[in-house]
Amino acid sequence: MYELIRTTAYEPDPEAGPWSEQYRVIGFPDEWRTEFMDLYRRRWPRREQPVGLPVSKLNDLLRATAPGLVATGRGSGSSAEVPWFYASDEMPAELVAPLLASWVMTLPPGTGTDSEQTADHRTALERALALIDDHIPAWREQSVDLTAAELTPGGTARPDRRLYHLLPERIGARIAARPLRLNGVDLSFRVVTRDQGVELVSWPPRSYTRGKRTWRYSGLVTITLQTAPFARRFRVHVSYGIRRWATGEPVWLPEGRGATVLLDAPLPWPGIDSPRRRLTTNSLVYDRRLGMLAWNRQSLIGLLPELDVMRAYPKPSDLVARPVDWIEGLDGVAAAVVHSTAMGRHGVGVGIMPLERSLLDRWVEDALSPFFRRVPELKRAHRRSKPVLRPAADAKGQPEREAPSRARARARREALAAASEGGPLRIDVLWQTEETRDALVAALQEWLGLPGEEVAGHDDREWREEDLHVVVCTRPLQGLGAALEITRGPGRSRSQALAEAVRERGARMADRLGSPAESVGLAIVETLGPARFPAQDSDPKSALRIGCAAARRVSQFIVVPEDADGSVAVRAGSAVADGMRQLGAVVPPEQRLEEELADDLQYLALWYVRRQANGPTRWGGQELVALRIRPQDPVHPVRGWDDSRKEWLPYAQFLVTLAVDSGMAGAADLPRPRRSFLTDAERRDEAERRVRSLLFQVRDRPTLLLVNSGNLRGVWPGLNNGELARDTIGFHSDPPARAALHGDQLRMVLVRDANSREETPQWYAPGGTDEDTPGISAGLWSARDAGPDDRVFISTVGKPPSAGSVRRDLLKLVPDKDWPHGPAAKAWNPQALELTVLACLSEEALADSGRPGMRPDRPAVVAAAAHQLRFHDEYHPLSRPLPLHLAKLAEEYVLPLAPAPVPTAEQATV
């Protein structure tokens, strides 16, 4: 067992002092912005006007073609005082005008049929181009401290805002300047600018051949600037992985799907010979108007041919047809399509092993010295890593394991009986293949330990075992699994046409299942694989789920054998387990804490669902999911809060209500859709109102509130790191107040994962000596110098059984002779969760609330309670605590549909 872990995070070294860099900067003149906006708005004569210029494309152009450019500033398009870009002395000032002119040429609309209007656009363009030479901004010198930060009132470092884009760029360039040497091989890296931080991609890509196939891949290093709650220094997080490139000829893309392309091109300026340091990001999109792939408007490739007429740049059709040729480069230009799982199998596995991560991390640590140092290693904060778990049952036919198998089946039946109030539980199996039907019924019998019987040949089965009564009905799905038929009519948008098709299929599904039962049942539906629905939005899964909900069934899907990987029996077992979870037959196991928090402790988890217009139903919507778990409740221990009905509903009923209210609403006999909030302020005010109300609802007993700060802080700004203060809860309209005002037994833990912004660092266990191979280790961790009131912890889990056994010392970037197929291995990289005990019954909190005689909480014990919720008998280690896991899964049932079009007066009369 490892006693320490090391995170791939760095902080300014106070012994090194400030890291000051001198830049040449210019601003974006107000005269340019006014004239360019007038030109750009001509693209939308009959639509809502844009609020800003598409400066990101211009910035991409500058980064790709301007030698000496270090970084572009954010907010420069709205204020001339904000530096537009930061450059070194290598950047010739005379390059700004031609690059700007190339970008300005893309702003006005294309040539139309109205000659008078076209002439007006041409005049406006000429006026804008002339303005470039008339108002070239002056360069000025600016010194920036790359370690500058201030402390918030709560004690959290707040870095200078400029550092969020400047520091990752500077660090990325510093690291990329030093080749990585592994096993005698030097790897060079290029910088790729992201919305958050930068990536370093090893270039050129490496090859991996197995059999007759060759795949391409690169090493990937991601660098972002982050803060940690109550940490007095900000952090730089560095993560490591594999970037895989598409090499199938042609590259297969599902209809309507695009791809990301990284471009390697020389500088287009004659006489300027500068080393290539960057790759630029471009996007392939499916243009429905043209019926083919095209570069999106923000892609740089559309501008470069105008600057570099001597070279050929890839066209979408050619790139997709010959991806390997473009990876290797044609006439000095190279491009690579980023592989995604939608493109099919790739011979290179994802992730890297702990040893390789540690070698990359050592290379980064050397490059960051002396200005940054590694964040100190973490030690175990609690001696118990897991709660009380039942022994796993082995395969059938081993008598010595029969007792654990029976005990686990009995516990499952008890949990299911508690979730169904002891009444008959109806389970519908709607199948397309007899093989799947029989496997599902067998999996149900095995999962619940029900008496065995001949599976095939019976449509209905019934079991009574102790307090559990189960009725299983099997029937063919028939045409309900076919693709949706979406017909656009006059006066209807595509989202409205899709909504009509979904409602029609949902109503047919509800009829197929029959009259709704008194208690919520389960429907397990066998569907075709996603590849069988190439037409956009034709997959019927959302419609089937809404239809099941209308018939008071939660729903679980399983794919037909010919469209799925893995055995039918294994997949059927997973489908049954997931279905039981949706019925609410899952409660946290007994915890093993050094100190008991409370015998009647309940858990409250909040999760904010955001459905965008490009979601499964092509209609946006929001919903705050609140889940309450009372492990000791004999009936329905898992419940969700229905704000329209003002009551806690059993979990299965709650899921059904979410789908019916959001999807089928609009029919005369169903509830009306929930209110949609159009502005950020409205969404924030409504979410905070809901949170206040929920805290009031649970104040009658000890409560552990669990929220994911990255998920909820958009509508609850008080969860931002800069707003946090120990033992207080803040809302937008009020100053932070004592948590005890919301409940004298309230504890609150903020959970943060890496998400797309790399907010939590990667990690590995370094081992006791230099000879030990780094590995991974489950546990709750805190800083080695942490005091008793330390509030921030790291939660890690081990590998699940499905990860298999792979050597920890395996290298994938430069596989050695002893492991020739190392790149094919899949590496399991367990994500670290950051657990911040924002509120507990600390000595100070008890004194402030007039309860000095009570025994205070130890924050480590509160964090351990949240950490142990990641483990359960029926799950592999969870990516988040069980209450949050169940709350997030509820978003599968938030399926808003576009309202039906309002008929015109003429149509209504007809």
C-alpha positions, 0 to 999 in steps of 0.5 A, a space after each residue: 500500500 502506498 502511503 503518499 501520492 504525488 499530484 501533477 500540480 505546481 505553484 509559484 516558488 516563494 524563494 524564487 521571487 516574482 517571475 517578470 516578463 517584458 512584452 511588447 503590446 498593442 490594443 485594438 483601437 476603438 475606430 477599428 471596432 466601430 467600423 468593423 462591427 458595422 461591416 460584420 453586422 451586414 451578415 444579419 440583416 433580418 436576424 438578431 445582431 451579433 454582440 461582438 466581433 469574431 476576434 478568435 479567428 483573427 487571433 488564431 491567424 496571428 498565432 499561426 503566422 506572426 513570429 514572436 507572438 506570445 499570446 492574445 489578450 481576452 477582452 481586447 475586442 471590447 476595450 482599447 485599453 486591454 492589450 490585444 496581443 503580447 509579443 517579443 522583439 521577434 515580431 515585425 510590426 509591419 505584419 499586423 496590417 496584412 494579417 488584419 486585412 485578410 481577416 477583415 475581408 471575411 467579415 462582410 456578406 458574400 456577393 448577392 443578387 442585389 447589385 445596389 446592396 453589393 456595391 454598398 457592402 463593397 464601399 463599406 469594406 473599402 472604408 474598413 480596409 483604409 481605416 487599418 492604415 489610418 489607425 495602426 496602434 502604437 506598440 508599448 512596453 509592458 512588464 507582467 509578473 507571471 506569479 502575481 496574485 492576491 488573497 480573497 477574504 476567504 484566504 484563496 489566491 486570486 491570480 491576475 486575470 491576464 495570467 489565465 492566458 499568458 502563463 500557460 502560453 509561456 510555460 508551454 513554450 518553455 517546456 516545448 523548447 526542451 525535447 523529451 528524451 525517453 529510452 534514447 528517443 527525443 520527442 519534440 512538442 508543438 503548442 496548441 492554444 485552447 479555450 482554457 490553457 494550452 496543449 503540447 502535442 508531440 510532432 510529428 506523430 508516431 506510428 504503431 503497426 500491428 498486422 496490416 494496419 498502421 495507426 498514428 498517435 502523439 503524446 499530449 500534455 495539457 497546461 491550465 491555470 487553476 485555484 484551489 479553495 483556501 490555498 494561498 498560491 494558485 496552481 498550474 495543473 499539468 495532465 498527460 495522455 495520448 492524442 490519437 489520429 484518424 487514419 482510416 481511408 476514408 475517415 468515417 464520420 456519422 452523418 451530421 458529425 464533424 471533426 477537429 483538425 490540427 494544422 502544421 503550416 510554415 510561415 507564409 512570409 518570404 524571407 522569414 525563416 522561423 522554427 515551427 512552434 505551433 499547431 492550429 485548431 480547425 473544425 470540419 463540420 457538415 454543411 447541410 446547405 451544401 450536403 458535404 463537409 466544409 471548414 467552419 467559419 472560425 477555421 484558419 485554413 479558410 484564410 491561409 491560402 490568401 496569404 500563401 499562394 505558393 502552397 496547397 492547403 487541404 480541402 475537406 474532401 481530400 483530407 478525409 479521403 487521404 488522412 495519412 498523406 496529410 499527416 506525413 505532409 504535402 509540400 510543407 503543409 501537414 494536417 491531422 484529423 483527431 480520432 473520436 470514438 464515433 469513427 470506430 476502433 483505433 489500434 492505440 489505447 487511451 491513457 498512459 501508465 503511472 511510470 510514463 506519467 512520472 517520467 513526463 512529470 519529471 521533464 515538466 518539473 525541470 522545465 518549470 524550475 526555478 519559478 515554480 515548484 511541485 505542490 507538496 505530496 499528499 498523505 493519508 487523511 483517514 485510515 479507512 478507505 472503504 465502507 463495509 462492503 459485502 464479499 464479491 460472489 464468485 462464479 457458479 458451481 463453487 460451493 464455498 462462495 454460495 453463502 456470500 452469493 445468497 447474502 448479496 441476493 437477499 440484500 438486493 431483494 430487501 432494497 428492491 422491496 423497500 423501493 417498491 413498498 412491498 407491492 407487485 413490481 412489474 418488469 417489462 422486457 421489450 425485445 428484438 432478439 430471443 437471445 437478448 430476451 432470454 439473457 435478460 430474464 436469466 440475469 433478473 433471476 440471478 441478480 435477485 436470487 430467484 428460483 431457477 426455471 426454464 427461461 424460454 417459451 413463457 411470455 409472463 413469469 411471476 415470483 414471490 420471495 419473502 417481501 418481494 413480488 416480481 412480475 416479468 412480462 416479455 413481448 417483442 418491440 416490433 416497429 417501435 424501435 425503427 428510426 423516427 420519421 421526421 417530416 418538416 411542414 410549413 411553419 414548423 422548425 426542425 425541432 418542432 418536427 422532431 418533437 412531433 415525431 417523438 411525441 407520436 412514438 412516445 404515445 405508441 410506446 405507452 400504449 404498447 406497455 398498457 395502462 399505468 400500474 399503481 407503482 412505478 415499474 421497469 421497462 428494459 428495451 432492446 434497441 438497434 445500435 446508434 450506427 443504424 440511425 445515420 439520419 440526424 435525430 432519427 434515433 428513437 431512444 428519447 421517444 421510447 423513454 418518454 413513452 415508458 415514463 408516460 406508462 409509469 416505467 423507468 427505462 433501461 436500454 440494451 443494444 442488439 447483439 450484432 451491434 454491440 461488443 461483449 457477451 449478451 449475458 454480461 450486458 444483460 447483467 449490467 442492464 438489470 443492475 442499472 434498471 434496479 438503480 433507477 427503481 431506487 433499489 440502492 442505498 449507501 453501505 454502512 460507513 467506517 468512520 473514526 467518529 460517528 457523525 450522526 445515526 440518522 444522517 441524511 444526504 442531500 445532493 444537488 445537480 443542475 441539468 442543462 439541455 442545449 439546443 443541440 441536445 438529444 431533443 434539439 430543445 434547450 431547458 434547465 432543471 435543478 435535480 435535488 436528491 435525498 437519501 435516508 439510508 435508515 428509511 424502511 420504504 423509499 430511502 431515495 427520493 427526489 424533490 418535485 418543486 411543482 408538487 412541493 413533495 419528496 417523490 420516490 426516486 423511480 416516480 421522480 424520474 418518471 415525472 421528470 420525463 413526463 413533465 419535460 417531454 410529454 407536456 403540452 398534451 391536454 391530459 398531462 402537466 404543463 411544461 416547467 417554466 423556462 428562464 431566458 437570462 442568466 440572472 433569471 436562472 441564477 435567481 431561480 436556482 438560489 431560491 430552490 437551494 434556499 427552499 431545499 435547505 429549509 426542507 431538510 433542516 429537521 435532521 443532520 444533513 450532509 449536503 453534496 454539490 459539484 461546484 463545477 456543475 452548479 456555480 454557474 447558477 450559484 456564484 457563491 460556489 466559486 473559489 474566490 467567494 468561499 469562506 469556511 463554515 459560511 454559505 453565500 448567495 448572490 443577493 446577500 453577504 455570506 452567512 453562517 451555515 448554521 442558519 440553514 440548519 444547526 446540523 448541516 455539513 456541506 462538501 463541495 466536490 470538484 472533478 477535472 471536467 473539461 477545464 482540468 480543474 483537478 490534477 492528475 496523480 500517481 503514487 511515487 513509491 517508497 524508493 526510486 527503484 519502486 515502480 509508480 502506481 495508483 492507490 485508493 484513499 483520502 489524502 491531504 497535504 503533508 503539512 495540513 493542520 487539524 482544520 484543513 478543509 481540502 482533501 483529495 479522494 482517489 479510487 483504484 482500478 475496477 475489475 474491468 480495467 484488467 491487468 496491465 504493467 505499471 511500467 509500460 511505455 507507450 510513447 516509445 515502446 521498448 523491445 520487451 513490450 512491442 505492442 505497448 501502444 495498444 494497451 489501455 491505461 486506467 487513470 482514476 480521476 482524483 476528486 477534490 473534496 472541500 469541507 465548506 461547512 461542518 460543526 467546527 469549534 469556531 462554528 459551534 462557538 459562533 452559533 452558541 453551542 460551545 459545549 458540543 463535540 466538534 467535527 473533524 473535517 477529515 471525518 466529514 470528507 471521509 464520509 463523502 469519500 466512502 460514498 464512492 464505493 458500493 456493493 453493486 458498483 465499481 468505484 464511482 466517479 463521484 459520491 453515490 448521491 451525486 451519481 444518482 442525481 446526475 443520472 437523473 438528467 437522462 430523463 430531462 428531455 424537453 421538447 419544442 412546443 407545437 407551432 401555434 396555428 394561424 387564424 386560417 388554419 384554426 378556421 379550417 
